[in-house]
Each structure stands twice: as C-alpha cells, then as structure tokens.
C-alpha cells in the first residue's frame, strides 16, 4: 500500500487502483487530510492511462461514518466534497463496503458507479437526527439509486437499512460474506477492465450525461436547504446534543 495521506492508502492490482480510507479509530470519519488523500488518489486514477477502474473502501470494521464534525468538511478542486462527490470521472469506481456507510460515507457510496457490500454493511443518511440535511448529493442521488419511498425513509427518519435489504432493492450489486467485499469489488473491477477501455469510457460519458440536468437541479435545491439549516437554532442544538451524547431539545427554530 502507498500512502496519499496519513489516513488514505492506495494499491494497484493490475489495472485497478484500490483506495482505502484508514482512520478506523474515528470510524473512518472524513477530515480535511483524508479528503486531500482521497482526492489525490482519484486524481491519479483519472490521469494514469494504465489504470482503467478504481475501488474505494474503508477498513474491515467500517466504511465511513461521514464528515468528522469536529474537523469540518473540506473539498478538492477536481473532486469536490471528500475529493469524490463532484468528480467527473471517465473510469468506473466501485464501493467496497464493510460495516457502516453513514451520512457522508453513504454519499461517497452514492457517488460510485457500483456497490459491493458484505453482510455486515449498513447504509444510512442520519443527518435529520441532528437537524442537518444531506449536503453531498444524498438528497437527489438516493432517490435515483433506491426506490423513491425507501429514499424518503432514509432521508426523513435517518434510520439505516442493512445490506440484505439494500441488495434486494437493487442498490447493492454484489452481496458477500464478512471480510469479502474488497476482493469481490476488485474482481468486478477487473471484469470491467477486460472490456474495451474506449467503449467503457464512452458508456460512462453517456450515463453521466443522462443525469447531468437532474444533478444541476439537485445541487441548486440542496444549497437552498443548506442555507436554511445554517441559520437554524435547531442545527446548533442537534450538533451539541450529538457531542454531548444526549437527546436533542428541538425548538422548531
């Protein structure tokens, strides 16, 4: 493994770049150095003509719990939030998920093209439980990747779904046993790499073009919601309650 930051490591397997978030003591929560590391790794995937596909994963116990709320969110120039959310990619990226993929972690998964998950995986967008909203495309990518009512359930309750349900709903492409997600994701990436890279690239371009208008609208609406949230007293209370490990006391303001 090669480090792109203290918390992000990469490995090349034939034509596949594996990107690992390695901050398990913090549940792989993404801070600015981790964002920079993911961004650098995916820049390499974009720019190296010898790499034809990528896999992003976490550690054996957790994929990612999302933003490190103490450190705050950061972006990269080419990738946007977490170095991946707004990235325009010509090469497929597969999420290999063990354990929790929550909040921003779920939004990283939603930014990928395919999902491999072990039976330990759990997917959720719990932002509303802190009087926050999913600001990294979760509010418009979840309804595309999941049935609309299931996306509503995740976004409005904040409660997660397990890997078996996610697979039944078509969100997870491959469901495997504990500890097997990374190897299965690499195998899937290598399967893609057996195809013509120009054809894969053009397929990626068309698929992205199909949702480009929806993405523009989604970002506009998300920014409007984020502006409201930032001025809300309940948002301060929700974050305070999270750090103080207590139930929030909402005031609806």
C-alpha positions in Angstrom: 0.0 0.0 0.0 1.2 3.5 -0.8 0.0 6.5 1.3 -1.5 9.6 -0.2 -2.1 10.9 3.3 -1.8 9.5 6.8 -5.3 8.2 6.5 -5.6 7.2 2.9 -3.6 4.4 1.2 -3.6 3.1 -2.4 -2.7 -0.2 -4.0 -2.5 -1.1 -7.7 -3.9 -4.5 -8.8 -3.3 -4.9 -12.5 -5.3 -2.0 -14.0 -7.3 -1.4 -10.8 -6.5 1.3 -8.2 -7.7 0.4 -4.7 -8.2 3.4 -2.4 -8.5 2.7 1.3 -9.8 5.1 3.9 -7.9 4.1 7.1 -9.0 6.1 10.1 -10.9 3.3 12.0 -10.3 4.8 15.4 -12.6 7.7 14.2 -14.9 5.3 12.3 -13.2 6.5 9.1 -14.8 9.9 9.6 -13.5 12.2 6.8 -11.4 15.2 7.9 -9.5 17.6 5.6 -6.4 15.4 5.3 -8.5 12.4 4.4 -10.3 14.4 1.8 -7.0 15.5 0.4 -5.8 11.9 0.3 -8.9 10.6 -1.4 -8.7 13.5 -3.9 -5.0 12.8 -4.7 -5.7 9.1 -5.2 -8.7 9.7 -7.5 -6.7 12.3 -9.5 -4.2 9.5 -10.1 -6.9 7.2 -11.3 -8.2 9.9 -13.6 -4.8 10.8 -15.0 -2.9 7.4 -15.3 -3.7 5.8 -18.7 -2.6 2.4 -17.3 -5.4 2.5 -14.7 -8.8 1.6 -16.0 -11.0 1.3 -12.9 -11.0 2.0 -9.2 -12.3 0.6 -5.9 -12.8 2.7 -2.8 -13.1 1.0 0.6 -12.7 1.5 4.3 -11.3 -0.8 7.0 -12.7 -4.2 7.9 -15.0 -2.8 10.6 -16.4 0.3 8.9 -16.6 2.0 5.5 -17.1 5.6 6.8 -19.3 7.5 9.2 -19.1 10.6 7.1 -17.8 14.0 8.0 -15.7 14.5 11.0 -17.9 17.1 12.7 -15.1 18.5 14.8 -12.7 19.0 11.9 -15.3 20.1 9.4 -15.9 19.3 5.7 -13.4 20.2 3.0 -13.2 19.9 -0.7 -10.7 19.3 -3.5 -10.6 21.3 -6.7 -11.3 18.4 -9.0 -13.4 16.2 -6.7 -15.5 18.5 -4.6 -16.5 17.3 -1.1 -14.5 14.3 0.2 -12.5 14.5 -3.1 -15.1 12.5 -4.9 -18.7 13.9 -4.6 -18.5 16.3 -7.6 -15.8 14.5 -9.5 -16.4 14.0 -13.3 -15.0 10.5 -14.0 -14.4 8.6 -17.1 -13.4 5.4 -15.3 -15.7 3.3 -13.2 -15.4 3.5 -9.4 -16.7 0.7 -7.2 -17.5 1.0 -3.5 -16.5 -2.0 -1.3 -18.4 -1.7 1.9 -17.9 -3.4 5.2 -19.7 -2.1 8.3 -21.3 1.4 8.5 -21.6 3.7 5.5 -23.5 6.6 7.1 -24.1 10.2 6.2 -21.2 11.4 4.1 -20.0 7.8 3.9 -23.2 6.8 2.3 -22.9 9.8 0.0 -19.4 8.6 -1.1 -21.1 5.2 -1.9 -23.8 7.0 -3.9 -21.0 8.8 -5.9 -19.7 5.5 -7.1 -20.9 3.5 -10.1 -21.3 0.1 -8.5 -21.6 -1.2 -4.9 -20.2 -4.4 -3.4 -21.2 -5.0 0.2 -20.7 -7.6 2.8 -23.5 -8.8 5.1 -22.0 -6.5 7.8 -22.8 -3.4 5.8 -25.3 -0.8 6.9 -26.4 2.2 4.8 -27.9 5.4 6.2 -28.4 9.2 5.9 -28.9 10.2 9.6 -28.5 13.9 9.1 -32.1 14.9 10.1 -31.5 13.3 13.5 -29.1 16.3 14.1 -31.3 18.8 12.4 -28.9 18.7 9.4 -29.6 17.7 5.7 -27.6 15.6 3.4 -25.5 18.2 1.6 -23.2 15.9 -0.5 -25.8 14.9 -3.1 -27.6 12.3 -0.9 -30.9 14.1 -1.3 -31.0 13.6 -5.1 -28.7 10.6 -5.6 -30.5 8.4 -3.1 -33.9 8.7 -4.9 -32.1 7.6 -8.1 -30.3 4.6 -6.6 -33.2 3.4 -4.5 -37.0 3.2 -4.8 -38.3 6.7 -4.0 -40.2 5.7 -0.9 -37.1 3.9 0.5 -35.0 7.0 -0.2 -37.7 9.1 1.6 -37.5 6.7 4.6 -33.7 7.1 4.9 -33.8 10.8 4.5 -36.8 11.6 6.7 -36.3 9.1 9.5 -32.5 9.0 9.5 -32.7 5.2 10.2 -30.4 2.9 8.2 -31.0 -0.2 6.1 -29.0 -3.4 6.2 -27.1 -4.9 3.3 -29.6 -7.6 2.6 -32.4 -5.1 2.1 -30.1 -2.9 0.0 -29.3 -5.8 -2.2 -32.9 -6.8 -2.6 -33.7 -3.2 -3.7 -31.0 -3.2 -6.3 -28.7 -0.7 -4.6 -26.0 -3.3 -3.9 -24.7 -5.1 -7.0 -22.9 -8.0 -5.1 -23.6 -9.2 -1.6 -20.8 -11.2 0.0 -19.8 -12.7 3.4 -18.0 -10.6 6.0 -14.5 -9.6 5.0 -15.0 -10.4 1.3 -16.2 -7.0 -0.1 -12.8 -5.7 -1.2 -11.8 -8.9 -3.1 -15.2 -9.1 -4.8 -15.1 -5.4 -5.8 -11.6 -5.9 -7.2 -12.8 -8.9 -9.2 -15.7 -6.9 -10.5 -13.4 -4.0 -11.5 -11.1 -6.5 -13.2 -14.1 -7.9 -15.1 -14.8 -4.4 -16.4 -11.1 -4.0 -17.4 -11.4 -7.0 -19.7 -13.6 -4.8 -21.9 -12.5 -2.1 -24.4 -11.5 0.9 -22.4 -12.7 3.4 -25.0 -16.1 1.8 -25.0 -16.2 1.8 -21.2 -15.2 5.5 -21.2 -17.9 6.4 -23.7 -20.5 4.5 -21.8 -19.5 6.4 -18.7 -19.9 9.7 -20.6 -23.4 8.8 -21.8 -24.5 7.6 -18.4 -23.3 10.8 -16.8 -24.9 12.9 -19.4 -28.3 11.3 -18.7 -28.4 12.7 -15.2 -26.5 16.0 -15.6 -29.6 18.1 -15.7 -31.0 16.4 -12.6 -27.7 16.9 -10.8 -27.8 20.7 -11.5 -31.3 21.0 -10.1 -30.4 18.8 -7.2 -27.4 21.0 -6.3 -29.5 24.2 -6.5 -32.2 22.8 -4.2 -29.6 21.4 -1.8 -27.9 24.7 -1.5 -31.2 26.4 -0.7 -31.9 23.8 2.1 -28.4 24.2 3.4 -28.8 28.0 3.7 -31.9 27.5 5.8 -30.2 24.9 8.0 -27.2 27.1 8.7 -29.5 29.8 10.2 -31.4 27.4 12.4 -31.1 27.2 16.2 -32.1 23.5 16.0 -28.9 22.8 13.9 -26.7 24.1 16.7 -28.8 22.1 19.2 -28.6 18.9 17.1 -24.8 19.1 16.8 -24.4 19.9 20.5 -26.6 17.0 21.5 -24.5 14.7 19.3 -21.2 15.6 21.0 -22.8 15.6 24.5 -24.4 12.2 23.8 -27.9 13.2 24.8 -31.3 13.6 23.1 -31.8 17.0 21.4 -34.3 19.5 22.6 -35.9 20.9 19.5 -37.5 24.4 19.3 -38.5 24.3 15.7 -36.5 27.5 15.0 
